[in-house]
Amino acid sequence: MNRPYYGWVVVVACFLATFVVFGLSYSFGVFLEAMLAEFDRSRGVTTIAFGVQTFLLYVGAVAVGVAVDRYGTRRTLLAGGALVCTGLVLTSRATSFATVVLAFGVVTGIGLSAVYVVAYATVPRWFDRRAGLAGGVASAGLGIGMLVVAPAATALVDRVGWRSSFLVLAAAVAVLVLVAAALIRDEPTTEPVPDAEFAAGDPALEDGGSPTLREQFGDVLAVARSPSFGLLFVGWVSIYTTMYVVFVHLVVYATDIGLSRAVGATAIAVIGGANAVGRIGIGHLADRLGRVRVFAGCSAVMGVATLALPALETLGGFVAFALVFGLAYGGNGALLAPLTSDLFGRANINAVFGLISGAFAVSGLLSPYLAGVGYDVLGTYEPTFVATGTAALVGAAAVLAAGRRRADTDRRRGSEPDSHTG
């Protein structure tokens, strides 16, 4: 083969898309203090804007996944980017908290949903043998986005205020989405594919043609009714409560215990950098050791790190937490789409991935709000950190159970279980 496999160019496009989605969304904690002062609401109420955005990001992914499967990645990505920019501009001009919820929560959330599905569910169409590595590189945009956007947003808020900061972010989003859209392609229908990448042959031919919308709905519904899907959904809801509580409340928690907002923002940035390293390194390792086992192990580490957070009250402690949590979150984050593909196949991957992503909608909507309410009532985050850390350990066990159920199903059908699920 005379030129590199185009799948790696698609990986770059998806990297830029994940940078946009999570660099933007997870920087909300940087704006929380300014919004508390601006709109004079409690912490629980103010986090509703983030919760609504997260809820719509993942609930919208169900419909977006079907749209991508039918209408293509590029048009969906451009439409999503336009909505994100519109929402950010409207947020910068908001005169009430209700407008912030509508603009940042609803409009931006729907746009991010489109960018998210394209970013995560496109790579499995191009890779199989190296799906963990490719998914890790593509989703490392999340970590790099956090590493770059959180400190940049902090500096912007200090210099030009939170409103103008959203305008700067809108301009950056527009540029990155346009570049990603220029690079993205649906699947390798015309590009040469390395012989060893897909053991079953050309992935473009795997589904045997395009199903009708009704057939696609029936296939996706059958997946949703499977025990493995239910276990994975519950597992993801439980595991990612830690993520949303940390990203929304860590900055204000740092100020509560006598540290500065900059320390909290630095910890978020360190999580981002460690996350990027974990996605690439652990994603590659998971291709060899088994993606279900590695995903569950990383999830358990996230839980243990969160349990330890109340005991860490120095800059060094925050950095140590951020490194461990970031590496573990990067490890399981790299495997979201490959794990979905391993358990449920590549047929209708965008729609199935969008559906299972509803787990993030539940966690993202409820956990930051409940953490804020818990603080408003108790005056401390310690019970929240203990509860969410414990939930992550339960979630890791549920993911292992989902893998075992899929392996048992394969055995009953007379086929050899995939090494990544068995």
ZAMI-113939 format. One line per field, with one value per residue (C-alpha): residue in three letters; x, y, z. Coordinates in Angstrom, 3 decimals, padded with zeros to 6 digits. Example, Ala and Ser with C-alpha at 12.3 -4.5 7.8 and 13.67 -1.06 7.14 Angstrom:
residues 2
drenti <- ALA  SER .
east <- 012.300  013.670 .
north <- -004.500  -001.060 .
up <- 007.800  007.140 .
This chain:
residues 422
drenti <- MET  ASN  ARG  PRO  TYR  TYR  GLY  TRP  VAL  VAL  VAL  VAL  ALA  CYS  PHE  LEU  ALA  THR  PHE  VAL  VAL  PHE  GLY  LEU  SER  TYR  SER  PHE  GLY  VAL  PHE  LEU  GLU  ALA  MET  LEU  ALA  GLU  PHE  ASP  ARG  SER  ARG  GLY  VAL  THR  THR  ILE  ALA  PHE  GLY  VAL  GLN  THR  PHE  LEU  LEU  TYR  VAL  GLY  ALA  VAL  ALA  VAL  GLY  VAL  ALA  VAL  ASP  ARG  TYR  GLY  THR  ARG  ARG  THR  LEU  LEU  ALA  GLY  GLY  ALA  LEU  VAL  CYS  THR  GLY  LEU  VAL  LEU  THR  SER  ARG  ALA  THR  SER  PHE  ALA  THR  VAL  VAL  LEU  ALA  PHE  GLY  VAL  VAL  THR  GLY  ILE  GLY  LEU  SER  ALA  VAL  TYR  VAL  VAL  ALA  TYR  ALA  THR  VAL  PRO  ARG  TRP  PHE  ASP  ARG  ARG  ALA  GLY  LEU  ALA  GLY  GLY  VAL  ALA  SER  ALA  GLY  LEU  GLY  ILE  GLY  MET  LEU  VAL  VAL  ALA  PRO  ALA  ALA  THR  ALA  LEU  VAL  ASP  ARG  VAL  GLY  TRP  ARG  SER  SER  PHE  LEU  VAL  LEU  ALA  ALA  ALA  VAL  ALA  VAL  LEU  VAL  LEU  VAL  ALA  ALA  ALA  LEU  ILE  ARG  ASP  GLU  PRO  THR  THR  GLU  PRO  VAL  PRO  ASP  ALA  GLU  PHE  ALA  ALA  GLY  ASP  PRO  ALA  LEU  GLU  ASP  GLY  GLY  SER  PRO  THR  LEU  ARG  GLU  GLN  PHE  GLY  ASP  VAL  LEU  ALA  VAL  ALA  ARG  SER  PRO  SER  PHE  GLY  LEU  LEU  PHE  VAL  GLY  TRP  VAL  SER  ILE  TYR  THR  THR  MET  TYR  VAL  VAL  PHE  VAL  HIS  LEU  VAL  VAL  TYR  ALA  THR  ASP  ILE  GLY  LEU  SER  ARG  ALA  VAL  GLY  ALA  THR  ALA  ILE  ALA  VAL  ILE  GLY  GLY  ALA  ASN  ALA  VAL  GLY  ARG  ILE  GLY  ILE  GLY  HIS  LEU  ALA  ASP  ARG  LEU  GLY  ARG  VAL  ARG  VAL  PHE  ALA  GLY  CYS  SER  ALA  VAL  MET  GLY  VAL  ALA  THR  LEU  ALA  LEU  PRO  ALA  LEU  GLU  THR  LEU  GLY  GLY  PHE  VAL  ALA  PHE  ALA  LEU  VAL  PHE  GLY  LEU  ALA  TYR  GLY  GLY  ASN  GLY  ALA  LEU  LEU  ALA  PRO  LEU  THR  SER  ASP  LEU  PHE  GLY  ARG  ALA  ASN  ILE  ASN  ALA  VAL  PHE  GLY  LEU  ILE  SER  GLY  ALA  PHE  ALA  VAL  SER  GLY  LEU  LEU  SER  PRO  TYR  LEU  ALA  GLY  VAL  GLY  TYR  ASP  VAL  LEU  GLY  THR  TYR  GLU  PRO  THR  PHE  VAL  ALA  THR  GLY  THR  ALA  ALA  LEU  VAL  GLY  ALA  ALA  ALA  VAL  LEU  ALA  ALA  GLY  ARG  ARG  ARG  ALA  ASP  THR  ASP  ARG  ARG  ARG  GLY  SER  GLU  PRO  ASP  SER  HIS  THR  GLY .
east <- 000.000  001.577  -000.235  -001.364  -004.751  -007.362  -008.893  -006.174  -007.283  -010.802  -009.286  -007.837  -011.255  -012.865  -010.105  -011.036  -014.724  -014.149  -011.949  -014.913  -017.539  -015.750  -013.333  -016.415  -018.823  -016.363  -015.187  -018.542  -017.041  -014.805  -017.902  -019.869  -018.562  -019.216  -022.734  -023.466  -022.627  -024.394  -027.740  -027.789  -028.924  -027.881  -025.257  -027.864  -029.996  -027.066  -025.796  -029.140  -027.731  -024.964  -027.347  -029.804  -026.982  -025.622  -029.066  -029.845  -026.352  -026.902  -030.671  -030.374  -027.690  -030.386  -032.042  -028.723  -027.330  -030.175  -029.662  -025.939  -026.583  -029.016  -027.714  -023.979  -021.423  -020.366  -023.798  -024.627  -021.327  -021.811  -025.378  -024.221  -021.399  -023.783  -026.089  -023.198  -021.986  -025.506  -026.017  -022.749  -023.516  -026.977  -025.467  -023.104  -026.102  -028.330  -030.065  -031.687  -030.778  -033.683  -032.031  -028.763  -030.584  -032.234  -029.100  -026.275  -028.411  -030.829  -029.382  -025.738  -026.640  -028.441  -025.546  -022.983  -025.061  -024.534  -020.792  -020.475  -022.075  -019.946  -016.810  -017.303  -019.231  -017.366  -014.053  -015.436  -016.502  -012.839  -011.088  -011.465  -008.111  -006.784  -010.117  -008.872  -005.838  -007.776  -010.628  -008.122  -006.404  -009.720  -011.219  -007.982  -009.421  -011.499  -008.420  -006.568  -009.721  -009.847  -006.113  -006.423  -009.930  -010.239  -007.086  -007.838  -011.399  -010.126  -007.751  -010.472  -012.971  -010.365  -009.501  -012.685  -015.475  -017.601  -019.831  -017.036  -015.353  -018.319  -017.951  -014.288  -015.221  -017.893  -015.309  -012.905  -015.662  -016.552  -012.977  -012.444  -015.766  -015.114  -011.709  -013.149  -015.987  -013.514  -011.625  -014.457  -015.845  -018.533  -016.770  -014.065  -016.224  -013.620  -010.436  -008.094  -008.265  -005.283  -005.798  -005.414  -007.716  -011.068  -010.975  -014.480  -013.724  -014.808  -016.844  -018.813  -020.358  -020.974  -024.577  -025.714  -027.162  -029.096  -032.120  -035.385  -036.010  -038.503  -036.005  -033.305  -035.626  -036.462  -032.800  -031.878  -034.873  -033.778  -030.360  -031.937  -033.967  -030.929  -029.629  -026.139  -027.493  -029.310  -026.230  -024.012  -026.502  -026.680  -022.898  -022.295  -024.857  -023.100  -019.519  -019.893  -021.535  -017.940  -017.008  -019.866  -019.550  -015.816  -015.988  -018.788  -017.898  -014.118  -013.270  -015.686  -014.704  -011.109  -012.173  -014.341  -011.360  -009.134  -007.408  -007.909  -010.091  -006.840  -005.954  -009.279  -008.887  -005.340  -006.636  -009.208  -006.433  -004.248  -007.183  -007.380  -003.704  -003.677  -006.910  -005.307  -002.340  -004.660  -006.833  -003.945  -001.846  -004.595  -006.723  -003.849  -003.279  -006.968  -006.682  -004.386  -005.836  -009.571  -011.633  -014.321  -011.793  -009.717  -012.823  -014.058  -010.640  -010.305  -013.831  -013.006  -009.936  -012.135  -014.320  -011.425  -009.895  -013.201  -013.545  -010.136  -010.888  -012.208  -008.827  -006.891  -006.693  -003.446  -002.313  -000.193  -003.167  -005.332  -002.692  -002.238  -006.003  -006.163  -003.406  -004.964  -008.541  -007.534  -005.586  -008.422  -011.111  -008.999  -008.657  -012.359  -013.269  -011.164  -013.227  -016.778  -017.438  -015.188  -016.893  -020.317  -019.181  -017.750  -020.965  -023.559  -021.812  -021.085  -024.550  -026.412  -023.441  -024.363  -027.935  -026.932  -024.151  -026.558  -029.019  -026.524  -025.266  -028.561  -026.700  -024.655  -027.886  -029.085  -025.777  -025.161  -028.612  -028.894  -025.453  -024.245  -027.640  -027.825  -024.241  -025.150  -028.278  -026.275  -023.814  -026.592  -028.159  -025.086  -022.433  -019.920  -019.146  -017.790  -020.993  -021.281  -017.744  -018.269  -021.576  -020.331  -017.113  -019.097  -021.461  -018.518  -017.382  -020.888  -020.893  -017.596  -019.098  -022.136  -019.905  -018.084  -021.444  -022.493  -019.357  -019.994  -023.604  -022.458  -019.798  -022.391  -024.719  -021.939  -021.288  -024.954  -024.990  -022.018  -019.492  -016.249  -016.550  -014.642  -011.465  -012.610  -015.924  -015.143 .
north <- 000.000  003.282  005.659  005.533  004.055  006.835  005.542  007.425  010.681  009.908  009.403  012.935  014.341  012.516  013.766  017.356  016.591  015.125  018.130  020.385  018.389  017.765  020.673  022.868  020.870  019.991  023.580  024.502  024.317  027.249  029.405  028.156  030.702  033.630  032.400  031.944  035.619  036.803  035.070  034.630  031.005  028.047  025.584  022.906  025.165  026.649  023.228  022.574  024.321  021.731  018.897  019.846  020.119  016.710  015.133  016.409  015.610  011.925  011.590  013.378  010.877  008.245  010.257  011.602  008.077  007.081  010.287  009.617  006.060  007.348  010.792  010.711  012.061  015.298  016.924  015.857  017.230  020.612  020.942  020.111  022.643  025.379  024.682  024.687  028.092  029.506  028.287  029.783  033.179  033.182  032.220  035.188  037.516  035.873  038.252  035.542  032.110  030.635  031.923  030.254  026.941  027.364  028.485  026.590  023.658  023.047  024.573  023.808  020.384  019.301  020.517  018.719  015.558  015.525  016.178  013.519  010.673  011.393  011.596  008.292  005.996  006.631  005.032  001.452  001.551  001.897  -000.338  -003.739  -005.276  -001.885  -000.468  000.186  002.136  004.070  004.810  005.914  008.367  009.743  010.181  011.651  014.918  014.854  014.930  017.476  019.589  019.619  020.304  023.298  024.689  024.732  026.861  028.979  029.605  030.500  033.085  034.433  034.825  036.704  039.038  039.624  038.165  035.070  036.518  037.427  034.120  032.263  034.306  033.314  029.672  029.910  031.137  028.330  025.722  026.984  026.590  023.121  021.720  022.982  021.258  018.019  018.040  018.438  015.310  012.998  010.110  007.562  004.228  002.667  001.969  003.221  003.441  000.415  -001.385  -003.185  -006.926  -007.716  -004.971  -006.770  -010.517  -010.865  -008.888  -005.519  -003.700  -001.835  -005.135  -006.505  -005.378  -006.644  -003.332  -000.477  -001.560  000.340  002.678  000.179  -002.688  -000.578  000.354  -003.306  -004.335  -001.596  -002.420  -006.072  -004.981  -002.699  -005.605  -007.840  -008.461  -007.329  -003.953  -003.469  -004.350  -002.069  000.790  000.458  000.125  003.324  005.279  004.228  004.669  008.131  009.704  010.207  012.016  014.517  015.316  015.899  018.037  020.280  020.637  020.159  023.835  025.182  022.336  023.558  027.051  025.609  023.910  026.993  026.455  028.681  028.417  028.100  024.933  023.356  024.399  023.020  019.691  019.590  020.298  017.537  015.128  016.104  015.496  012.181  011.267  011.709  009.517  006.868  006.768  006.060  003.802  001.862  001.712  -000.010  -002.332  -003.290  -004.641  -007.293  -007.914  -007.728  -004.575  -005.554  -006.439  -003.299  -001.087  -002.527  -002.215  001.438  002.126  000.607  002.839  005.898  004.808  004.298  007.672  009.440  007.701  009.092  012.674  013.973  013.199  015.272  018.927  020.170  021.054  017.897  015.795  017.324  016.684  013.069  012.533  014.144  011.916  008.675  009.636  010.998  007.909  005.600  007.705  007.858  004.091  003.338  006.380  005.050  001.872  003.253  002.711  -000.395  -001.993  -001.272  -002.801  -005.866  -006.530  -005.656  -005.695  -002.970  -003.111  000.119  001.127  004.838  004.165  001.567  003.769  006.689  004.562  003.257  006.833  007.559  006.325  009.534  011.542  010.013  010.533  013.968  015.277  013.890  013.610  017.272  018.511  016.038  016.863  020.553  019.902  017.720  020.546  023.106  020.892  019.419  022.057  019.425  017.284  014.311  012.154  012.799  011.642  008.478  007.672  008.255  006.315  003.351  003.576  003.346  000.074  -001.348  -000.168  -001.901  -005.182  -004.649  -004.165  -007.425  -009.164  -007.739  -009.193  -012.597  -012.607  -011.835  -014.553  -017.061  -016.082  -016.677  -020.137  -021.097  -020.086  -022.340  -019.575  -018.877  -015.913  -012.797  -012.423  -008.928  -010.097  -013.558 .
up <- 000.000  -001.138  001.171  004.811  005.579  005.416  008.623  010.504  008.858  010.104  013.559  013.377  012.436  015.358  017.670  016.751  017.337  020.802  021.593  020.826  022.723  025.958  026.069  025.947  028.116  030.868  031.224  032.780  036.267  035.355  034.721  037.734  040.241  037.883  037.153  040.851  041.356  038.187  038.666  042.467  042.418  044.595  043.430  042.857  040.677  038.727  037.726  036.003  032.913  032.696  033.552  030.794  028.284  029.227  029.218  025.719  024.475  025.160  024.763  021.442  020.466  019.871  017.088  015.851  015.557  013.241  011.224  010.813  009.645  007.031  005.992  006.601  009.037  007.346  007.137  010.684  011.978  010.278  011.547  015.072  014.936  013.799  016.750  019.225  018.015  018.107  021.664  022.874  021.328  022.912  026.275  026.116  025.787  028.398  030.811  032.952  034.193  032.243  029.056  030.062  030.476  027.073  025.231  026.946  028.024  025.161  021.960  022.686  024.081  020.912  018.773  020.909  020.573  016.807  017.122  019.837  017.864  014.808  016.958  018.742  016.424  013.159  014.137  014.596  010.933  009.964  012.513  014.150  015.098  016.241  017.394  020.929  019.729  017.078  019.488  022.101  019.767  018.486  021.938  023.329  022.047  025.231  027.429  025.325  025.228  029.015  029.214  026.902  027.359  031.166  031.757  028.674  029.829  033.302  031.822  029.535  032.383  034.429  031.535  029.544  031.687  031.226  028.489  026.076  026.875  025.360  022.150  021.868  022.409  019.676  017.155  018.083  017.749  014.253  013.008  014.487  013.232  009.691  009.635  011.052  008.499  005.654  006.808  007.899  005.808  006.628  006.004  003.784  000.722  -001.760  000.314  000.420  003.791  005.383  004.984  008.685  009.995  009.546  010.061  008.599  005.447  004.119  006.822  004.170  003.085  006.546  006.901  003.500  002.282  003.837  005.913  005.938  008.858  010.298  010.024  011.628  014.499  015.043  015.096  017.570  019.781  019.893  021.151  023.754  025.145  025.678  029.233  028.228  027.122  030.433  032.460  030.400  030.718  034.507  034.659  032.714  034.756  037.967  036.787  035.305  038.328  039.499  036.297  036.344  040.031  039.687  036.555  037.800  041.482  041.816  041.196  043.819  046.174  045.972  047.043  049.832  051.481  051.306  047.978  044.931  041.834  039.858  041.805  040.871  037.223  037.239  038.543  035.724  033.228  034.718  034.463  030.806  030.121  031.963  030.213  026.794  027.785  029.221  026.116  023.793  026.026  027.774  024.617  022.834  025.812  025.844  022.288  023.778  027.250  026.520  026.323  028.864  031.557  031.017  030.949  034.247  035.873  034.917  036.175  039.553  039.837  039.165  042.060  044.469  043.553  044.216  047.585  048.520  047.417  050.800  052.378  049.816  050.829  049.249  045.743  045.699  046.721  044.020  041.370  042.514  042.373  038.937  037.550  038.795  037.949  034.540  033.511  034.570  032.924  029.777  029.784  029.888  027.789  024.905  024.898  024.818  021.123  020.724  023.739  022.239  018.957  020.729  022.628  019.977  016.577  014.017  012.400  013.268  015.423  015.430  016.567  019.190  020.522  020.693  022.638  025.180  025.589  027.313  030.388  030.312  030.098  033.368  035.174  033.732  034.587  038.111  039.689  039.477  040.680  043.563  044.548  044.623  046.659  049.025  049.564  050.036  052.739  054.455  053.775  052.595  049.548  051.519  051.442  047.697  046.988  049.064  047.361  043.818  044.390  045.658  042.689  040.288  041.888  041.454  037.842  037.100  038.286  036.026  032.972  033.726  033.990  030.598  029.025  030.565  029.323  025.780  025.929  027.168  024.316  021.795  023.255  023.074  019.424  018.768  018.066  019.850  022.278  021.263  023.327  024.243  025.743  027.061 .
